[in-house]
Amino acid sequence: MKKFLKKTKNNMVEFASLIGGVIIYKLVGLMGIVAIGIGYGIYIFLYKKKLSKIISITSGIIGGIIGYFIIITIYFNNIN
């Protein structure tokens, strides 16, 4: 039973990430999806390292935001 509940919590986090990714895609476009991918990758990496879920999610969010600004900076520097 504990194993089922643990998988259900992981699925809920992944589903929330998917919904958040769709919303961000509608708001900021393709670069937002890349940032979601970066944040999700950080979350999975830290969660597999046995860190707590809160630390993993928070680090993923911060990493996604930083990744988004890096992508935007590269994009605008290449336009000019």
Distance bins in CASP14 RR format, pairs under 12 A and 6 or more apart:
PFRMAT RR
TARGET T0000
AUTHOR 0000-0000-0000
RMODE 2
METHOD distances of the structure
MODEL  1
1 7 0 0 0 0 0 1 0 0 0 0 0
1 8 0 0 0 0 0 1 0 0 0 0 0
2 8 0 0 0 0 0 1 0 0 0 0 0
2 9 0 0 0 0 0 1 0 0 0 0 0
3 9 0 0 0 0 0 1 0 0 0 0 0
3 10 0 0 0 0 0 1 0 0 0 0 0
4 10 0 0 0 0 0 1 0 0 0 0 0
4 11 0 0 0 0 0 1 0 0 0 0 0
5 11 0 0 0 0 0 1 0 0 0 0 0
5 12 0 0 0 0 0 1 0 0 0 0 0
6 12 0 0 0 0 0 1 0 0 0 0 0
6 13 0 0 0 0 0 1 0 0 0 0 0
6 47 0 0 0 0 0 1 0 0 0 0 0
6 53 0 0 0 0 0 1 0 0 0 0 0
7 13 0 0 0 0 0 1 0 0 0 0 0
7 14 0 0 0 0 0 1 0 0 0 0 0
8 14 0 0 0 0 0 1 0 0 0 0 0
8 15 0 0 0 0 0 1 0 0 0 0 0
9 15 0 0 0 0 0 1 0 0 0 0 0
9 16 0 0 0 0 0 1 0 0 0 0 0
9 47 0 0 0 0 0 1 0 0 0 0 0
9 53 1 0 0 1 0 0 0 0 0 0 0
9 57 0 0 0 0 0 1 0 0 0 0 0
10 16 0 0 0 0 0 1 0 0 0 0 0
10 17 0 0 0 0 0 1 0 0 0 0 0
10 43 0 0 0 0 0 1 0 0 0 0 0
10 44 0 0 0 0 1 0 0 0 0 0 0
10 47 0 0 0 0 1 0 0 0 0 0 0
10 48 0 0 0 0 0 1 0 0 0 0 0
10 53 0 0 0 0 1 0 0 0 0 0 0
10 56 0 0 0 0 0 1 0 0 0 0 0
10 57 0 0 0 0 0 1 0 0 0 0 0
11 17 0 0 0 0 0 1 0 0 0 0 0
11 18 0 0 0 0 0 1 0 0 0 0 0
12 18 0 0 0 0 0 1 0 0 0 0 0
12 19 0 0 0 0 0 1 0 0 0 0 0
12 53 0 0 0 0 0 1 0 0 0 0 0
12 57 0 0 0 0 0 1 0 0 0 0 0
13 19 0 0 0 0 0 1 0 0 0 0 0
13 20 0 0 0 0 0 1 0 0 0 0 0
13 40 0 0 0 0 1 0 0 0 0 0 0
13 43 1 0 0 1 0 0 0 0 0 0 0
13 44 0 0 0 0 0 1 0 0 0 0 0
13 47 0 0 0 0 1 0 0 0 0 0 0
13 53 1 0 0 1 0 0 0 0 0 0 0
13 54 0 0 0 0 0 1 0 0 0 0 0
13 56 0 0 0 0 1 0 0 0 0 0 0
13 57 1 0 0 1 0 0 0 0 0 0 0
13 60 0 0 0 0 0 1 0 0 0 0 0
13 61 0 0 0 0 0 1 0 0 0 0 0
14 20 0 0 0 0 0 1 0 0 0 0 0
14 21 0 0 0 0 0 1 0 0 0 0 0
14 36 0 0 0 0 0 1 0 0 0 0 0
14 37 0 0 0 0 0 1 0 0 0 0 0
14 40 0 0 0 0 1 0 0 0 0 0 0
14 41 0 0 0 0 0 1 0 0 0 0 0
14 43 0 0 0 0 1 0 0 0 0 0 0
14 44 0 0 0 0 1 0 0 0 0 0 0
14 47 0 0 0 0 0 1 0 0 0 0 0
14 53 0 0 0 0 0 1 0 0 0 0 0
14 57 0 0 0 0 0 1 0 0 0 0 0
15 21 0 0 0 0 0 1 0 0 0 0 0
15 22 0 0 0 0 0 1 0 0 0 0 0
16 22 0 0 0 0 0 1 0 0 0 0 0
16 23 0 0 0 0 0 1 0 0 0 0 0
16 36 0 0 0 0 0 1 0 0 0 0 0
16 40 0 0 0 0 0 1 0 0 0 0 0
16 43 0 0 0 0 0 1 0 0 0 0 0
16 57 0 0 0 0 1 0 0 0 0 0 0
16 61 0 0 0 0 0 1 0 0 0 0 0
17 23 0 0 0 0 0 1 0 0 0 0 0
17 24 0 0 0 0 0 1 0 0 0 0 0
17 33 0 0 0 0 0 1 0 0 0 0 0
17 35 0 0 0 0 0 1 0 0 0 0 0
17 36 1 0 0 1 0 0 0 0 0 0 0
17 37 0 0 0 0 1 0 0 0 0 0 0
17 38 0 0 0 0 0 1 0 0 0 0 0
17 39 0 0 0 0 1 0 0 0 0 0 0
17 40 1 0 1 0 0 0 0 0 0 0 0
17 41 0 0 0 0 1 0 0 0 0 0 0
17 42 0 0 0 0 0 1 0 0 0 0 0
17 43 1 0 0 1 0 0 0 0 0 0 0
17 44 0 0 0 0 1 0 0 0 0 0 0
17 47 0 0 0 0 0 1 0 0 0 0 0
17 56 0 0 0 0 0 1 0 0 0 0 0
17 57 0 0 0 0 1 0 0 0 0 0 0
17 60 0 0 0 0 1 0 0 0 0 0 0
17 61 0 0 0 0 1 0 0 0 0 0 0
17 64 0 0 0 0 0 1 0 0 0 0 0
18 24 0 0 0 0 0 1 0 0 0 0 0
18 25 0 0 0 0 0 1 0 0 0 0 0
18 33 0 0 0 0 0 1 0 0 0 0 0
18 36 0 0 0 0 1 0 0 0 0 0 0
18 37 0 0 0 0 0 1 0 0 0 0 0
18 40 0 0 0 0 1 0 0 0 0 0 0
19 25 0 0 0 0 0 1 0 0 0 0 0
19 26 0 0 0 0 0 1 0 0 0 0 0
19 36 0 0 0 0 0 1 0 0 0 0 0
20 26 0 0 0 0 1 0 0 0 0 0 0
20 27 0 0 0 0 1 0 0 0 0 0 0
20 28 0 0 0 0 0 1 0 0 0 0 0
20 32 0 0 0 0 0 1 0 0 0 0 0
20 33 0 0 0 0 0 1 0 0 0 0 0
20 35 0 0 0 0 0 1 0 0 0 0 0
20 36 1 0 0 1 0 0 0 0 0 0 0
20 37 0 0 0 0 0 1 0 0 0 0 0
20 39 0 0 0 0 0 1 0 0 0 0 0
20 40 0 0 0 0 0 1 0 0 0 0 0
20 61 0 0 0 0 0 1 0 0 0 0 0
20 64 0 0 0 0 0 1 0 0 0 0 0
21 27 0 0 0 0 1 0 0 0 0 0 0
21 28 0 0 0 0 1 0 0 0 0 0 0
21 29 0 0 0 0 1 0 0 0 0 0 0
21 30 0 0 0 0 0 1 0 0 0 0 0
21 31 0 0 0 0 0 1 0 0 0 0 0
21 32 1 0 0 1 0 0 0 0 0 0 0
21 33 1 0 0 1 0 0 0 0 0 0 0
21 34 0 0 0 0 0 1 0 0 0 0 0
21 35 0 0 0 0 1 0 0 0 0 0 0
21 36 1 0 1 0 0 0 0 0 0 0 0
21 37 0 0 0 0 1 0 0 0 0 0 0
21 38 0 0 0 0 0 1 0 0 0 0 0
21 39 0 0 0 0 0 1 0 0 0 0 0
21 40 0 0 0 0 1 0 0 0 0 0 0
21 61 0 0 0 0 0 1 0 0 0 0 0
21 64 0 0 0 0 0 1 0 0 0 0 0
21 68 0 0 0 0 0 1 0 0 0 0 0
22 28 0 0 0 0 0 1 0 0 0 0 0
22 29 0 0 0 0 0 1 0 0 0 0 0
22 32 0 0 0 0 0 1 0 0 0 0 0
22 33 0 0 0 0 1 0 0 0 0 0 0
22 36 0 0 0 0 1 0 0 0 0 0 0
23 29 0 0 0 0 0 1 0 0 0 0 0
23 32 0 0 0 0 0 1 0 0 0 0 0
23 33 0 0 0 0 0 1 0 0 0 0 0
23 36 0 0 0 0 1 0 0 0 0 0 0
24 30 0 0 0 0 0 1 0 0 0 0 0
24 31 0 0 0 0 1 0 0 0 0 0 0
24 32 1 0 1 0 0 0 0 0 0 0 0
24 33 1 0 0 1 0 0 0 0 0 0 0
24 34 0 0 0 0 0 1 0 0 0 0 0
24 35 1 0 0 1 0 0 0 0 0 0 0
24 36 1 0 0 1 0 0 0 0 0 0 0
24 37 0 0 0 0 0 1 0 0 0 0 0
24 38 0 0 0 0 0 1 0 0 0 0 0
24 39 0 0 0 0 0 1 0 0 0 0 0
24 40 0 0 0 0 0 1 0 0 0 0 0
24 61 0 0 0 0 0 1 0 0 0 0 0
24 64 0 0 0 0 1 0 0 0 0 0 0
24 65 0 0 0 0 0 1 0 0 0 0 0
24 68 0 0 0 0 1 0 0 0 0 0 0
25 31 0 0 0 0 1 0 0 0 0 0 0
25 32 1 0 0 1 0 0 0 0 0 0 0
25 33 1 0 1 0 0 0 0 0 0 0 0
25 34 0 0 0 0 0 1 0 0 0 0 0
25 35 0 0 0 0 0 1 0 0 0 0 0
25 36 1 0 0 1 0 0 0 0 0 0 0
25 37 0 0 0 0 0 1 0 0 0 0 0
25 68 0 0 0 0 0 1 0 0 0 0 0
26 32 0 0 0 0 0 1 0 0 0 0 0
26 33 0 0 0 0 0 1 0 0 0 0 0
27 33 0 0 0 0 0 1 0 0 0 0 0
27 35 0 0 0 0 0 1 0 0 0 0 0
27 36 0 0 0 0 0 1 0 0 0 0 0
27 68 0 0 0 0 0 1 0 0 0 0 0
28 34 0 0 0 0 0 1 0 0 0 0 0
28 35 0 0 0 0 1 0 0 0 0 0 0
28 36 0 0 0 0 0 1 0 0 0 0 0
28 64 0 0 0 0 0 1 0 0 0 0 0
28 65 0 0 0 0 0 1 0 0 0 0 0
28 68 1 0 0 1 0 0 0 0 0 0 0
28 69 0 0 0 0 0 1 0 0 0 0 0
28 71 0 0 0 0 0 1 0 0 0 0 0
28 72 0 0 0 0 1 0 0 0 0 0 0
28 75 0 0 0 0 0 1 0 0 0 0 0
29 35 0 0 0 0 1 0 0 0 0 0 0
29 36 0 0 0 0 0 1 0 0 0 0 0
29 68 0 0 0 0 0 1 0 0 0 0 0
29 71 0 0 0 0 0 1 0 0 0 0 0
29 72 0 0 0 0 0 1 0 0 0 0 0
29 75 0 0 0 0 0 1 0 0 0 0 0
30 36 0 0 0 0 0 1 0 0 0 0 0
30 37 0 0 0 0 0 1 0 0 0 0 0
30 68 0 0 0 0 0 1 0 0 0 0 0
30 71 0 0 0 0 1 0 0 0 0 0 0
30 72 0 0 0 0 0 1 0 0 0 0 0
30 75 0 0 0 0 0 1 0 0 0 0 0
31 37 0 0 0 0 0 1 0 0 0 0 0
31 38 0 0 0 0 0 1 0 0 0 0 0
31 64 0 0 0 0 0 1 0 0 0 0 0
31 67 0 0 0 0 1 0 0 0 0 0 0
31 68 1 0 0 1 0 0 0 0 0 0 0
31 69 0 0 0 0 1 0 0 0 0 0 0
31 70 0 0 0 0 1 0 0 0 0 0 0
31 71 1 0 1 0 0 0 0 0 0 0 0
31 72 1 0 0 1 0 0 0 0 0 0 0
31 73 0 0 0 0 0 1 0 0 0 0 0
31 74 0 0 0 0 1 0 0 0 0 0 0
31 75 1 0 0 1 0 0 0 0 0 0 0
31 76 0 0 0 0 0 1 0 0 0 0 0
32 38 0 0 0 0 1 0 0 0 0 0 0
32 39 0 0 0 0 0 1 0 0 0 0 0
32 40 0 0 0 0 0 1 0 0 0 0 0
32 64 0 0 0 0 1 0 0 0 0 0 0
32 65 0 0 0 0 0 1 0 0 0 0 0
32 67 0 0 0 0 1 0 0 0 0 0 0
32 68 1 0 1 0 0 0 0 0 0 0 0
32 69 0 0 0 0 0 1 0 0 0 0 0
32 70 0 0 0 0 0 1 0 0 0 0 0
32 71 1 0 0 1 0 0 0 0 0 0 0
32 72 0 0 0 0 1 0 0 0 0 0 0
32 75 0 0 0 0 0 1 0 0 0 0 0
33 39 0 0 0 0 0 1 0 0 0 0 0
33 40 0 0 0 0 0 1 0 0 0 0 0
33 64 0 0 0 0 0 1 0 0 0 0 0
33 67 0 0 0 0 0 1 0 0 0 0 0
33 68 0 0 0 0 0 1 0 0 0 0 0
33 71 0 0 0 0 0 1 0 0 0 0 0
34 40 0 0 0 0 0 1 0 0 0 0 0
34 41 0 0 0 0 0 1 0 0 0 0 0
34 63 0 0 0 0 0 1 0 0 0 0 0
34 64 0 0 0 0 1 0 0 0 0 0 0
34 67 1 0 0 1 0 0 0 0 0 0 0
34 68 1 0 0 1 0 0 0 0 0 0 0
34 69 0 0 0 0 0 1 0 0 0 0 0
34 70 0 0 0 0 1 0 0 0 0 0 0
34 71 1 0 1 0 0 0 0 0 0 0 0
34 72 0 0 0 0 0 1 0 0 0 0 0
34 74 0 0 0 0 0 1 0 0 0 0 0
34 75 0 0 0 0 0 1 0 0 0 0 0
35 41 0 0 0 0 0 1 0 0 0 0 0
35 42 0 0 0 0 0 1 0 0 0 0 0
35 60 0 0 0 0 0 1 0 0 0 0 0
35 61 0 0 0 0 0 1 0 0 0 0 0
35 62 0 0 0 0 0 1 0 0 0 0 0
35 63 0 0 0 0 1 0 0 0 0 0 0
35 64 1 0 1 0 0 0 0 0 0 0 0
35 65 1 0 0 1 0 0 0 0 0 0 0
35 66 0 0 0 0 1 0 0 0 0 0 0
35 67 1 0 1 0 0 0 0 0 0 0 0
35 68 1 1 0 0 0 0 0 0 0 0 0
35 69 0 0 0 0 1 0 0 0 0 0 0
35 70 0 0 0 0 1 0 0 0 0 0 0
35 71 1 0 0 1 0 0 0 0 0 0 0
35 72 0 0 0 0 1 0 0 0 0 0 0
35 75 0 0 0 0 0 1 0 0 0 0 0
36 42 0 0 0 0 0 1 0 0 0 0 0
36 43 0 0 0 0 0 1 0 0 0 0 0
36 60 0 0 0 0 1 0 0 0 0 0 0
36 61 0 0 0 0 0 1 0 0 0 0 0
36 63 0 0 0 0 0 1 0 0 0 0 0
36 64 1 0 0 1 0 0 0 0 0 0 0
36 65 0 0 0 0 0 1 0 0 0 0 0
36 67 0 0 0 0 0 1 0 0 0 0 0
36 68 0 0 0 0 1 0 0 0 0 0 0
36 71 0 0 0 0 0 1 0 0 0 0 0
37 43 0 0 0 0 1 0 0 0 0 0 0
37 44 0 0 0 0 1 0 0 0 0 0 0
37 45 0 0 0 0 0 1 0 0 0 0 0
37 60 0 0 0 0 1 0 0 0 0 0 0
37 61 0 0 0 0 0 1 0 0 0 0 0
37 63 0 0 0 0 1 0 0 0 0 0 0
37 64 1 0 0 1 0 0 0 0 0 0 0
37 67 0 0 0 0 1 0 0 0 0 0 0
37 68 0 0 0 0 0 1 0 0 0 0 0
37 71 0 0 0 0 0 1 0 0 0 0 0
38 44 0 0 0 0 0 1 0 0 0 0 0
38 45 0 0 0 0 0 1 0 0 0 0 0
38 59 0 0 0 0 0 1 0 0 0 0 0
38 60 1 0 0 1 0 0 0 0 0 0 0
38 61 0 0 0 0 0 1 0 0 0 0 0
38 62 0 0 0 0 0 1 0 0 0 0 0
38 63 1 0 0 1 0 0 0 0 0 0 0
38 64 1 0 1 0 0 0 0 0 0 0 0
38 65 0 0 0 0 1 0 0 0 0 0 0
38 66 0 0 0 0 1 0 0 0 0 0 0
38 67 1 0 1 0 0 0 0 0 0 0 0
38 68 1 0 0 1 0 0 0 0 0 0 0
38 69 0 0 0 0 0 1 0 0 0 0 0
38 70 0 0 0 0 1 0 0 0 0 0 0
38 71 0 0 0 0 1 0 0 0 0 0 0
39 45 0 0 0 0 1 0 0 0 0 0 0
39 46 0 0 0 0 0 1 0 0 0 0 0
39 47 0 0 0 0 0 1 0 0 0 0 0
39 56 0 0 0 0 1 0 0 0 0 0 0
39 57 0 0 0 0 1 0 0 0 0 0 0
39 58 0 0 0 0 0 1 0 0 0 0 0
39 59 0 0 0 0 1 0 0 0 0 0 0
39 60 1 0 1 0 0 0 0 0 0 0 0
39 61 1 0 0 1 0 0 0 0 0 0 0
39 62 0 0 0 0 1 0 0 0 0 0 0
39 63 1 0 1 0 0 0 0 0 0 0 0
39 64 1 0 1 0 0 0 0 0 0 0 0
39 65 0 0 0 0 1 0 0 0 0 0 0
39 66 0 0 0 0 1 0 0 0 0 0 0
39 67 1 0 0 1 0 0 0 0 0 0 0
39 68 0 0 0 0 1 0 0 0 0 0 0
40 46 0 0 0 0 0 1 0 0 0 0 0
40 47 0 0 0 0 0 1 0 0 0 0 0
40 56 0 0 0 0 0 1 0 0 0 0 0
40 57 0 0 0 0 0 1 0 0 0 0 0
40 59 0 0 0 0 0 1 0 0 0 0 0
40 60 1 0 0 1 0 0 0 0 0 0 0
40 61 0 0 0 0 0 1 0 0 0 0 0
40 63 0 0 0 0 0 1 0 0 0 0 0
40 64 0 0 0 0 1 0 0 0 0 0 0
41 47 0 0 0 0 1 0 0 0 0 0 0
41 48 0 0 0 0 0 1 0 0 0 0 0
41 56 0 0 0 0 1 0 0 0 0 0 0
41 57 0 0 0 0 0 1 0 0 0 0 0
41 59 0 0 0 0 1 0 0 0 0 0 0
41 60 1 0 0 1 0 0 0 0 0 0 0
41 61 0 0 0 0 0 1 0 0 0 0 0
41 63 0 0 0 0 1 0 0 0 0 0 0
41 64 0 0 0 0 1 0 0 0 0 0 0
41 67 0 0 0 0 0 1 0 0 0 0 0
42 48 0 0 0 0 0 1 0 0 0 0 0
42 49 0 0 0 0 0 1 0 0 0 0 0
42 51 0 0 0 0 0 1 0 0 0 0 0
42 55 0 0 0 0 0 1 0 0 0 0 0
42 56 1 0 0 1 0 0 0 0 0 0 0
42 57 0 0 0 0 1 0 0 0 0 0 0
42 58 0 0 0 0 1 0 0 0 0 0 0
42 59 1 0 1 0 0 0 0 0 0 0 0
42 60 1 0 1 0 0 0 0 0 0 0 0
42 61 0 0 0 0 1 0 0 0 0 0 0
42 62 0 0 0 0 1 0 0 0 0 0 0
42 63 1 0 1 0 0 0 0 0 0 0 0
42 64 1 0 0 1 0 0 0 0 0 0 0
42 65 0 0 0 0 0 1 0 0 0 0 0
42 66 0 0 0 0 1 0 0 0 0 0 0
42 67 0 0 0 0 1 0 0 0 0 0 0
43 49 0 0 0 0 0 1 0 0 0 0 0
43 51 0 0 0 0 1 0 0 0 0 0 0
43 52 0 0 0 0 0 1 0 0 0 0 0
43 53 0 0 0 0 1 0 0 0 0 0 0
43 54 0 0 0 0 0 1 0 0 0 0 0
43 55 0 0 0 0 1 0 0 0 0 0 0
43 56 1 0 1 0 0 0 0 0 0 0 0
43 57 1 0 0 1 0 0 0 0 0 0 0
43 58 0 0 0 0 1 0 0 0 0 0 0
43 59 1 0 0 1 0 0 0 0 0 0 0
43 60 1 0 1 0 0 0 0 0 0 0 0
43 61 0 0 0 0 1 0 0 0 0 0 0
43 62 0 0 0 0 0 1 0 0 0 0 0
43 63 0 0 0 0 1 0 0 0 0 0 0
43 64 0 0 0 0 1 0 0 0 0 0 0
44 51 0 0 0 0 0 1 0 0 0 0 0
44 53 0 0 0 0 0 1 0 0 0 0 0
44 56 0 0 0 0 1 0 0 0 0 0 0
44 57 0 0 0 0 0 1 0 0 0 0 0
44 59 0 0 0 0 0 1 0 0 0 0 0
44 60 0 0 0 0 1 0 0 0 0 0 0
45 51 0 0 0 0 1 0 0 0 0 0 0
45 55 0 0 0 0 0 1 0 0 0 0 0
45 56 0 0 0 0 1 0 0 0 0 0 0
45 59 0 0 0 0 1 0 0 0 0 0 0
45 60 0 0 0 0 1 0 0 0 0 0 0
45 63 0 0 0 0 0 1 0 0 0 0 0
46 52 0 0 0 0 1 0 0 0 0 0 0
46 53 0 0 0 0 1 0 0 0 0 0 0
46 54 0 0 0 0 0 1 0 0 0 0 0
46 55 1 0 0 1 0 0 0 0 0 0 0
46 56 1 0 1 0 0 0 0 0 0 0 0
46 57 0 0 0 0 1 0 0 0 0 0 0
46 58 0 0 0 0 1 0 0 0 0 0 0
46 59 1 0 1 0 0 0 0 0 0 0 0
46 60 1 0 0 1 0 0 0 0 0 0 0
46 61 0 0 0 0 0 1 0 0 0 0 0
46 62 0 0 0 0 0 1 0 0 0 0 0
46 63 0 0 0 0 0 1 0 0 0 0 0
47 53 1 0 0 1 0 0 0 0 0 0 0
47 54 0 0 0 0 0 1 0 0 0 0 0
47 55 0 0 0 0 1 0 0 0 0 0 0
47 56 1 0 1 0 0 0 0 0 0 0 0
47 57 0 0 0 0 1 0 0 0 0 0 0
47 58 0 0 0 0 0 1 0 0 0 0 0
47 59 0 0 0 0 1 0 0 0 0 0 0
47 60 0 0 0 0 1 0 0 0 0 0 0
48 56 0 0 0 0 1 0 0 0 0 0 0
49 55 0 0 0 0 1 0 0 0 0 0 0
49 56 0 0 0 0 1 0 0 0 0 0 0
49 59 0 0 0 0 0 1 0 0 0 0 0
50 56 0 0 0 0 1 0 0 0 0 0 0
51 57 0 0 0 0 0 1 0 0 0 0 0
51 58 0 0 0 0 0 1 0 0 0 0 0
51 59 0 0 0 0 1 0 0 0 0 0 0
51 60 0 0 0 0 0 1 0 0 0 0 0
52 58 0 0 0 0 1 0 0 0 0 0 0
52 59 0 0 0 0 0 1 0 0 0 0 0
53 59 0 0 0 0 0 1 0 0 0 0 0
53 60 0 0 0 0 0 1 0 0 0 0 0
54 60 0 0 0 0 0 1 0 0 0 0 0
54 61 0 0 0 0 0 1 0 0 0 0 0
55 61 0 0 0 0 0 1 0 0 0 0 0
55 62 0 0 0 0 0 1 0 0 0 0 0
56 62 0 0 0 0 0 1 0 0 0 0 0
56 63 0 0 0 0 0 1 0 0 0 0 0
57 63 0 0 0 0 0 1 0 0 0 0 0
57 64 0 0 0 0 0 1 0 0 0 0 0
58 64 0 0 0 0 0 1 0 0 0 0 0
58 65 0 0 0 0 0 1 0 0 0 0 0
59 65 0 0 0 0 0 1 0 0 0 0 0
59 66 0 0 0 0 0 1 0 0 0 0 0
60 66 0 0 0 0 1 0 0 0 0 0 0
60 67 0 0 0 0 0 1 0 0 0 0 0
60 68 0 0 0 0 0 1 0 0 0 0 0
61 67 0 0 0 0 0 1 0 0 0 0 0
61 68 0 0 0 0 0 1 0 0 0 0 0
62 68 0 0 0 0 0 1 0 0 0 0 0
62 69 0 0 0 0 0 1 0 0 0 0 0
63 69 0 0 0 0 1 0 0 0 0 0 0
63 70 0 0 0 0 1 0 0 0 0 0 0
63 71 0 0 0 0 0 1 0 0 0 0 0
64 70 0 0 0 0 1 0 0 0 0 0 0
64 71 0 0 0 0 1 0 0 0 0 0 0
64 72 0 0 0 0 0 1 0 0 0 0 0
65 71 0 0 0 0 0 1 0 0 0 0 0
65 72 0 0 0 0 0 1 0 0 0 0 0
66 72 0 0 0 0 0 1 0 0 0 0 0
66 73 0 0 0 0 0 1 0 0 0 0 0
67 73 0 0 0 0 1 0 0 0 0 0 0
67 74 0 0 0 0 1 0 0 0 0 0 0
67 75 0 0 0 0 0 1 0 0 0 0 0
68 74 0 0 0 0 0 1 0 0 0 0 0
68 75 0 0 0 0 0 1 0 0 0 0 0
69 75 0 0 0 0 0 1 0 0 0 0 0
69 76 0 0 0 0 0 1 0 0 0 0 0
70 76 0 0 0 0 0 1 0 0 0 0 0
70 77 0 0 0 0 0 1 0 0 0 0 0
71 77 0 0 0 0 0 1 0 0 0 0 0
71 78 0 0 0 0 0 1 0 0 0 0 0
72 78 0 0 0 0 0 1 0 0 0 0 0
72 79 0 0 0 0 0 1 0 0 0 0 0
73 79 0 0 0 0 0 1 0 0 0 0 0
73 80 0 0 0 0 0 1 0 0 0 0 0
74 80 0 0 0 0 0 1 0 0 0 0 0
END
